[in-house]
Every structure is written in C-alpha cells, then in structure tokens.
Amino acid sequence: MAQNDGNGGGGGGGTVEAPQPHSVKEQLPGIQYCINSPPPWPEAIVLGFQHYVLTLGITVLIPSIIVPQMGGGTVEKAAVMQNLLFVSGLSTFFQSLLGTRLPTVVTGSYAYLIPVTSIIQASRYSSYTDPYERFVRTMRGIQGALIVAACFQSTMGFLGLWRNAVRFLSPLSVAPYVTFTGLGLYHLGFPMLAKCVEIGLPGIILMLFISQYLPRYIGSKQPFCDRYAVLFSVAITWLFAQLLTSTTAYKHKPENTQISCRTDRAGFISTAPWIFIPYPFQWGSPTFNAGEAFAMMAPAFVSLFESTGTFFAAARYGSATPVPPSVISRGTGWLGIGVLLNGLLGSVTGTTASVENVGLLALTRVGSRRVIQISAGFMIFFSIFAKFGAFFASIPLPIVAALYCVLFGFVSSAGLGFLQFCNLNSFKTKFILGFSFFMGLSVPQYFREYYHGGWRSAHPTGWFSDIVLVIFMSHTTVAALLALFFDLTLSRENDETKKDSGLKWWEKFSLYKSDVRNDEFYALPCSLNKLFPAL
C-alpha cells in the first residue's frame, strides 16, 4: 500500500495528521461543579428549588393513582403526598450525607404499584362499606408490607449482599443496565404528556428550545438558559395552562381531559392545611400478611437494580469515578431506611433513586452534593408548610412529563457512555448488547400487555404472580440480568475477552481502596469511614 509522506500533492511540506478517535474518559469532562465543588449559595438555592420542583411529578402521580382506589378523598390524598414528600426529603439528605454521597434525590418508586394494588383489592377489605374506613384498613395493610420490604432491602445493603452481586458487573453489562434505567420509564414520558397535548407539546418544545437552541442565539459565556430551563419552561407552560383554564377552553372536554389539563382540578390547595406535621402510625397500627409481605419484597428487589443504575449515572454526571460496589451497597441500605419511614408514616409506596433528577444534573452540568441537600431542605419545608407545597403540587402532570422526555434521555445516554470502555468490534460484545437491549424491551412489554389488558381481573392472582409481574415488567431488571448472565458466561474466558468487555479497566473500581480518588468522592463525613470502612 502506498503511503503519503507529505511531500507529494500540492507541494506542501507539512504533515497532515489523520483524524483520531475520541479518547476514553474515566471522569466525564465538561461538568462545571462536580460533587465536592458547590456553586455560589444564591445559584445553589435556585438549582436546589429546581430539583424540588422536579420531584413533584412522581410525588403527585403515585398518590393520585392509589389513594382513590383505597377509598380516600382529596384530604387523604394530600396527606399521603405530604408524607411522601417529607420522607423523600429525609431520605435524600441521608443518602447524600451517609449513603452513596452522590448528588441523587430519593423519591417514591413506581415499581410498588402492583403489590399495593393487590392489597387494595384483597377480599378482606371488600366488606367495608364506609370509604374512609376502607382507606384506613388498606393503609395499615400497605404499611405492614412496606415495613417487611424495608427490612429486606436494608439487609441486602448493609450486610454487603448487594455489594457482592455488583462486583460481577463490567462496562459491558453496565451499559444496557444504566441505559434502561432511563429508557424503561418511557411510559411516564410522551404517553403522560399526550393526556393533554395542549400544554404538553408546548412544554416539551419550550424545554428543548430554551435548553438547546436559545444559548446559541444569545451567545452568553455563562450557561444561564440550559441551567434554568426547567424553571423557565414550567413557569411559562403553567401560565399558559392557567390561561386556557380561565378562558373555559376545556368546558366541553371529557372529564379525563379536564383532570389532566386544568389547573384548578387538583384540589390540593383548598384541602391542604397550613401546617402539617407527619408522624408515625397516624392511621393506626400496621397489619401484617405473609403473602403481601413477600409480594412487596419484589419491588424492593427491583428498586435495588433501578437505583444502582441511577447511582452509576449520577457518578458519571457528577464527574466522579465509577461507584465502588461497597458504596452502592451502603446507599441501597439507606434506601431501605427510606422504605421503612414510608411504612411508618403511610406513604403507600417505597423509595428509589430519582432518575429524572440525575438527568437534571446533566442538563445543568452541576453535579454538586450541596445542591441536592438544599433540595432536600425544600422538600421537608414544603411538606410541613403544606399550603405552600400544595400550590406547586398543582402543576399539571403533562407539563412534568414534557421534562421527563428530555431528562430520561440524558440518563440513557450515560449508559451508552460506558461502551467507550468495550470493544465494539467484537461479535460477542455485539450479541450481548443487542440481545439484552431487545429482550429488555420485549419481555416487559409482554407482561405489561397482559397486566393492563384485563388478564389480571379475569384471572385472580396471588402473591407469587405479583412477584413475577413486578420483576419482569421492569425493563432495567430484565436487561441487567440478561447482560450480566451473558457477560459472565461468554466474556470471562480469557484475558482477551475480559479486555473486550472492559473488565480489565473496570477491576480497579471493584474495591474501594484500589483507587485513591474514591475517598474524595465517597468518604463518609466526620471520619466515619474509620468506624464503617468501605471494602
């Protein structure tokens, strides 16, 4: 093959460098404020409030689905929301201080809806004709099951059982794992946005324009538009929704459309008290049922998978090194404490690391731990001063769904970033990635079609069926299990296959002491690492 030595052609004497592939980055560049570098206090407070606003979506959605089925009204729904917001604030603070120390927000988990619905539909509650009495009885049953699930999750985390499992991961199995942490929540994106396209579509268009295009036209050196795009787009779209509501644009629309679109249908402001102090067992002592407790362990197990994927993405967008397995296990143990608090206070669901808030880290390029702790303060404040919190909770859900469409995508792309450590020219790599991606979409879709297609009502299910449904309806769990299985059985044969899967590079992050940078990002405060050493 002929080679160009730079002396031919047009007589130029300079050597032209061939284009080189992008270099591998262990820590993501371009983050302005990493985990340990907080922004100035005024900016940190505004960013913390922005994270708080983002948590309201799932905080409103889950009680709005569950409480009416239990027999509760708007007053009970508002109380459950305040409890959930209060526990989210406490859990977020504990997670950032004593858990993984990552900038992750802890919110309610969508995975708990199936076993909670089964408890609501249990035959022993059908004899109660008074709606409030039925609400109280089912709430106590849900609380008992959550307390048992919390013990399971805390045991998995604090005893290091989850740490031992996470150590088997490599970049090849982490890539589909983290990718589906974002992609698996697609049903909370455009399908929820489309319940009111009149405000959902303007919301997503505004979000994209303000965050991606407006900075190009303004030409400012400071990242102002993309950093506060959530606040700007929510405020403008909410004002537009209020205008449509006041002009009777929805007067002749169906009831479901009015509930999704109107700003005066939530009813939270009128029913929420000025001051609300959450306290344990406000609806009585929990009741325990063995089958329901076993079923509730399934979403706790799924939460381990989904939260771990979120932790990997948060570390990436906080410009930190990959999270050591012992730190992940410590964080999942504290998530179990959050589930316990939800069980004690009565929040109808467990906890998980918030995917959307990690997406916001990428959008703002601020991965500061202090910002997340400030957002935890906002959650606790607005859960106690309930009237003010109810004002922000009345934001229509299609507006929040428009934000999800952008932010979930950022988390998915964090998973794809781990492919830079793999050999994509290897056919084994291609098979493992392709099969886990395809089945991660296909298997949950099969179970979801049966669950939502009337199969459940036609065939009464027990606790074992709920366990199967919860696990296999989770895109993250299915993709992660398949990717890990094939990674272990196909990519660990010799040094070459280990290098193809990125394991040779990944091994130094499997033990806490193997990388000196881990203390900078994940060490506990006040020298607590000496009392609780990470392995």
Buried (B, 14 or more C-beta within 10 A) or exposed (E): EEEEEEEEEEEEEEEEEEEEEEEEEBBBEEBBBBBBBBBEEEBBBBBBBBBBBBBBBBBBBBBBBBBBBBBBBBBBBBBBBBBBBBBBBBBBBBBBBBBBBBBBBBBBBBBBBBBBBBBBBBEEBEEBEEBBEBBBBBBBBBBBBBBBBBBBBBEBBBEBBBBEBBBBBBBBBBBBBBBBBBBBBBEBBBEBBEBBBBBBBBBBEBBBBBBBEBBEEEEEEEBBBBBBBBBBBBBBBBEBBBEBBEEEBBEEBEEEBBBBBBBEBBBBBEBBBEEBEBEEEBBEEBBBBEBBBBBBBBBBBBBBBBBBBBBBBBBBBBBBBBBBBBBBBBBBBBBBBBBBBBBBBBBBBBBBBBBBBBBBBBBBBBBBBBBBBBBBBBBBBBBBBBBBBBBBBBBBBBBBBBBBBBBBBBBBBBBBBBBBBBBEEBEBBEEBBEBBBEBBBEBBEEBBEBBEEEEBEEEEBEBEBBBEBBBBBBBBBBBBBBBBBBBBEBBEEEEEBBBBBBBBBBEEBBBBEEBEEBEEBBBBEEEEBEEEEBB
